[in-house]
Amino acid sequence: MFDKFHSPTERPSLARRLAATLLSVSLATAGLGAALPAHAEGQIRIAEQFGVVYLLLNVARDQQFIEKEGRKQGLSIKVDWVQLSGGAAVNDALLSGAVDIAGAGVGPLLTIWDRTHGKQNVKGVASLGNLPYYLVSNNPDVKSIADFTAKDRIAVPAVNVSVQSRVLQYAAAKRWGDKEYNRLDKYTQALPHPDATAAIIAGGTEITGHFGNPPFQDQELAGNPKAHIVLNSYDVLGGPSSATVLYATQKFRDENPKTYRAFVDALADASRFIAANPDAAADIYIRTNKSKIDRTLLLKVIKNPQVDFKVAPQNTFGLAQFMYRVGAIKNEPKSWKDYFFDDPATAAGS
């Protein structure tokens, strides 16, 4: 029922091996803002993760929109793709100079924006769309976040970094106050979405909760009659919001303006493609990810009225303010524009 990217025991080690391969420059050096090796216009390396939230990238890859937009800029662009799990691994790859574009949640973006402020100056490039993230539990006794106990473990892609872990902290702060924002952290456990989904569907493991993303959350709800929604990210963030985004260093943007432009334009192409061809987009997701997901379920996700594959970020600033308020980031953002690059494609963001 769940997506079979690799066997449950292989997935985490594969991600670690990929990350280890990518990290060719020490993170300590990268953190000091040392010059990283540049490459010429016409090459872009993109780190993505798992789930329908990366459908814009799947479509851009399948339809070769980046290459097509590059030709409009007079470039022959070589695109390299790598799939990692968790914002921490993605951020490490970006800071090492191993990838040029990072795909992860708003939480990891804010973390790396804060860490590189005045150095590499990492900022958001675009949103991957508005998609609600569900905290799903297969424990019938858990009706709200207040019902989790020491017997429960909540799977998230990365502890204290992923957007899921940050939204959970934000929800805790709203319920118990900012001083208690990390109240549920002791119950969280880092686990790739495919593995967490398998655990929720099968039951009988210490993983009784999973703060995931589409289609994994939808597979859980369809695959286990005990699975139910405990929390919807839209309720925490105040409405439709961009949970997953793309970001890059100032250096890459400045030194590769045509490649950067082609990439952003390709995202807009992909957005229009999905809106006009949801069935074809579903087929692309299945083909690109070698997914075993039920196609009808996938189409239900893509056509969900709450889902909008738009490039401009929406409703991200509340989480940014929260993270500054509790000390998760040191630099105070005055506006969402502080942590996103100025670009016509994202001008209508928030």
KACOR-V700871 format. One record per residue. N is the residue number from 1. SS is DSSP state (@ for helix, = for strand, . for the rest). PHI is phi in whole degrees, -180 to 180 (* if undefined). D_CENTER is the distance of its C-alpha to the mean C-alpha in whole Angstrom. Layout:
<<N & SS & PHI & D_CENTER> <N & SS & PHI & D_CENTER>>
This chain:
<<1 & . & * & 22> <2 & . & -89 & 19> <3 & . & -65 & 17> <4 & . & -108 & 19> <5 & . & -80 & 17> <6 & . & -154 & 20> <7 & . & -68 & 22> <8 & @ & -55 & 21> <9 & @ & -81 & 22> <10 & @ & -85 & 21> <11 & @ & -58 & 17> <12 & @ & -62 & 17> <13 & @ & -67 & 20> <14 & @ & -62 & 18> <15 & @ & -60 & 15> <16 & @ & -67 & 18> <17 & @ & -66 & 20> <18 & @ & -63 & 17> <19 & @ & -63 & 16> <20 & @ & -64 & 20> <21 & @ & -65 & 21> <22 & @ & -74 & 19> <23 & . & -80 & 20> <24 & . & -86 & 23> <25 & . & -119 & 23> <26 & . & -63 & 24> <27 & @ & -67 & 21> <28 & @ & -62 & 24> <29 & @ & -66 & 25> <30 & @ & -62 & 22> <31 & @ & -65 & 22> <32 & . & -86 & 25> <33 & . & 80 & 24> <34 & . & -66 & 26> <35 & . & -65 & 27> <36 & . & -102 & 25> <37 & . & -62 & 26> <38 & . & -94 & 25> <39 & . & -127 & 26> <40 & . & -72 & 27> <41 & . & -51 & 26> <42 & . & 105 & 25> <43 & = & -139 & 22> <44 & = & -147 & 19> <45 & = & -118 & 16> <46 & = & -120 & 13> <47 & = & -104 & 10> <48 & = & -122 & 8> <49 & . & -124 & 7> <50 & . & -100 & 8> <51 & . & 118 & 9> <52 & @ & -65 & 10> <53 & @ & -61 & 7> <54 & @ & -100 & 8> <55 & @ & -62 & 11> <56 & @ & -56 & 12> <57 & @ & -70 & 12> <58 & @ & -58 & 14> <59 & @ & -69 & 16> <60 & @ & -59 & 17> <61 & @ & -68 & 17> <62 & @ & -64 & 20> <63 & . & -89 & 21> <64 & . & 55 & 21> <65 & @ & -66 & 21> <66 & @ & -65 & 20> <67 & @ & -64 & 23> <68 & @ & -66 & 25> <69 & @ & -69 & 24> <70 & @ & -63 & 25> <71 & @ & -63 & 28> <72 & @ & -66 & 29> <73 & . & -91 & 28> <74 & . & 80 & 31> <75 & . & -119 & 28> <76 & . & -104 & 28> <77 & . & -94 & 24> <78 & = & -95 & 23> <79 & = & -112 & 20> <80 & = & -112 & 18> <81 & = & -122 & 15> <82 & = & -140 & 14> <83 & = & -113 & 11> <84 & . & -120 & 10> <85 & . & -126 & 9> <86 & . & 98 & 8> <87 & @ & -63 & 7> <88 & @ & -64 & 11> <89 & @ & -65 & 12> <90 & @ & -66 & 9> <91 & @ & -64 & 11> <92 & @ & -61 & 14> <93 & @ & -64 & 14> <94 & @ & -68 & 14> <95 & @ & -67 & 17> <96 & . & -75 & 19> <97 & . & 84 & 19> <98 & . & -80 & 18> <99 & . & -133 & 15> <100 & . & -104 & 15> <101 & = & -123 & 12> <102 & = & -109 & 9> <103 & = & -114 & 5> <104 & = & -164 & 3> <105 & = & -77 & 4> <106 & @ & -62 & 7> <107 & @ & -58 & 9> <108 & @ & -60 & 8> <109 & @ & -60 & 9> <110 & @ & -64 & 12> <111 & @ & -63 & 13> <112 & @ & -77 & 13> <113 & @ & -60 & 15> <114 & @ & -66 & 17> <115 & @ & -66 & 18> <116 & . & -104 & 19> <117 & . & -59 & 21> <118 & . & 84 & 24> <119 & . & -120 & 23> <120 & . & -73 & 21> <121 & . & 52 & 19> <122 & . & -74 & 16> <123 & = & -141 & 14> <124 & = & -70 & 12> <125 & = & -98 & 13> <126 & = & -169 & 12> <127 & = & -89 & 10> <128 & . & -100 & 8> <129 & . & 120 & 10> <130 & = & -93 & 11> <131 & . & -141 & 11> <132 & . & -72 & 12> <133 & . & -104 & 11> <134 & = & -107 & 14> <135 & = & -90 & 15> <136 & = & -106 & 18> <137 & = & -130 & 21> <138 & . & -104 & 24> <139 & . & -94 & 26> <140 & . & -60 & 28> <141 & . & -79 & 29> <142 & . & -94 & 26> <143 & . & -103 & 26> <144 & . & -146 & 24> <145 & @ & -64 & 22> <146 & @ & -72 & 26> <147 & @ & -92 & 27> <148 & . & -69 & 25> <149 & . & -128 & 27> <150 & . & -64 & 28> <151 & . & -79 & 28> <152 & . & -101 & 24> <153 & = & -132 & 21> <154 & = & -107 & 18> <155 & = & -79 & 15> <156 & = & -136 & 12> <157 & . & -66 & 9> <158 & . & -157 & 11> <159 & . & -75 & 14> <160 & . & 64 & 14> <161 & . & -132 & 11> <162 & . & -62 & 8> <163 & @ & -64 & 7> <164 & @ & -64 & 9> <165 & @ & -67 & 12> <166 & @ & -71 & 12> <167 & @ & -67 & 13> <168 & @ & -64 & 15> <169 & @ & -65 & 17> <170 & @ & -62 & 17> <171 & @ & -64 & 19> <172 & @ & -64 & 21> <173 & @ & -64 & 22> <174 & @ & -67 & 23> <175 & @ & -85 & 25> <176 & @ & -116 & 27> <177 & . & 101 & 26> <178 & @ & -58 & 24> <179 & @ & -67 & 27> <180 & @ & -107 & 25> <181 & . & -59 & 22> <182 & . & -99 & 21> <183 & . & -59 & 23> <184 & . & -98 & 21> <185 & @ & -58 & 19> <186 & @ & -66 & 22> <187 & @ & -98 & 21> <188 & = & -89 & 18> <189 & = & -146 & 17> <190 & = & -73 & 14> <191 & . & -159 & 14> <192 & . & -59 & 12> <193 & @ & -53 & 11> <194 & @ & -59 & 14> <195 & @ & -68 & 17> <196 & @ & -64 & 16> <197 & @ & -62 & 17> <198 & @ & -59 & 20> <199 & @ & -67 & 21> <200 & @ & -67 & 21> <201 & @ & -69 & 22> <202 & @ & -74 & 25> <203 & . & 71 & 26> <204 & . & 77 & 28> <205 & . & -119 & 26> <206 & . & -70 & 25> <207 & = & -79 & 21> <208 & = & -111 & 22> <209 & = & -141 & 19> <210 & = & -146 & 15> <211 & = & -94 & 12> <212 & . & -114 & 10> <213 & . & -158 & 9> <214 & . & -69 & 11> <215 & . & -93 & 13> <216 & @ & -61 & 13> <217 & @ & -63 & 14> <218 & @ & -71 & 17> <219 & @ & -65 & 18> <220 & @ & -64 & 19> <221 & @ & -65 & 21> <222 & @ & -83 & 23> <223 & @ & -96 & 24> <224 & . & -138 & 25> <225 & . & -61 & 27> <226 & . & -84 & 27> <227 & . & -71 & 23> <228 & = & -151 & 22> <229 & = & -82 & 20> <230 & = & -97 & 20> <231 & = & -151 & 18> <232 & = & -114 & 16> <233 & @ & -58 & 13> <234 & @ & -61 & 15> <235 & @ & -68 & 18> <236 & @ & -76 & 17> <237 & @ & -89 & 16> <238 & . & 89 & 19> <239 & . & 132 & 18> <240 & . & -53 & 16> <241 & . & -149 & 13> <242 & = & -88 & 9> <243 & . & -84 & 7> <244 & = & -120 & 4> <245 & = & -139 & 6> <246 & = & -117 & 8> <247 & = & -148 & 11> <248 & = & -152 & 14> <249 & . & -85 & 17> <250 & @ & -61 & 20> <251 & @ & -61 & 22> <252 & @ & -64 & 20> <253 & @ & -64 & 20> <254 & @ & -70 & 24> <255 & @ & -89 & 25> <256 & . & -135 & 24> <257 & @ & -62 & 24> <258 & @ & -72 & 25> <259 & @ & -65 & 22> <260 & @ & -61 & 20> <261 & @ & -62 & 21> <262 & @ & -62 & 21> <263 & @ & -65 & 18> <264 & @ & -64 & 17> <265 & @ & -64 & 20> <266 & @ & -65 & 18> <267 & @ & -64 & 15> <268 & @ & -64 & 18> <269 & @ & -60 & 20> <270 & @ & -65 & 17> <271 & @ & -61 & 17> <272 & @ & -65 & 21> <273 & @ & -62 & 21> <274 & @ & -64 & 19> <275 & @ & -62 & 21> <276 & @ & -87 & 24> <277 & . & -137 & 23> <278 & @ & -60 & 21> <279 & @ & -66 & 23> <280 & @ & -66 & 23> <281 & @ & -64 & 19> <282 & @ & -63 & 19> <283 & @ & -64 & 21> <284 & @ & -65 & 19> <285 & @ & -59 & 16> <286 & @ & -63 & 19> <287 & @ & -69 & 20> <288 & @ & -65 & 17> <289 & @ & -94 & 16> <290 & . & 51 & 19> <291 & . & -84 & 18> <292 & . & -102 & 21> <293 & . & -62 & 20> <294 & . & -65 & 22> <295 & @ & -64 & 22> <296 & @ & -62 & 24> <297 & @ & -65 & 21> <298 & @ & -62 & 18> <299 & @ & -63 & 20> <300 & @ & -62 & 20> <301 & @ & -66 & 17> <302 & @ & -65 & 17> <303 & . & -93 & 20> <304 & . & -56 & 19> <305 & . & -58 & 20> <306 & . & -82 & 17> <307 & . & -102 & 15> <308 & = & -144 & 15> <309 & . & -83 & 13> <310 & . & -108 & 14> <311 & . & -89 & 14> <312 & . & -75 & 15> <313 & . & -69 & 13> <314 & . & -138 & 14> <315 & . & 60 & 15> <316 & . & -101 & 13> <317 & @ & -71 & 16> <318 & @ & -61 & 17> <319 & @ & -67 & 15> <320 & @ & -62 & 16> <321 & @ & -63 & 19> <322 & @ & -61 & 19> <323 & @ & -63 & 17> <324 & @ & -70 & 20> <325 & @ & -61 & 23> <326 & . & -96 & 22> <327 & . & 86 & 22> <328 & . & -71 & 18> <329 & . & -130 & 18> <330 & . & -95 & 22> <331 & . & -91 & 22> <332 & . & -84 & 22> <333 & . & -79 & 20> <334 & . & -88 & 23> <335 & . & -159 & 21> <336 & @ & -61 & 17> <337 & @ & -70 & 19> <338 & @ & -67 & 19> <339 & . & -113 & 16> <340 & = & -126 & 15> <341 & . & -66 & 18> <342 & . & -73 & 21> <343 & . & -155 & 20> <344 & @ & -56 & 22> <345 & @ & -67 & 19> <346 & @ & -115 & 17> <347 & . & -59 & 21> <348 & . & -91 & 20> <349 & . & -77 & 17> <350 & . & -161 & 17>>
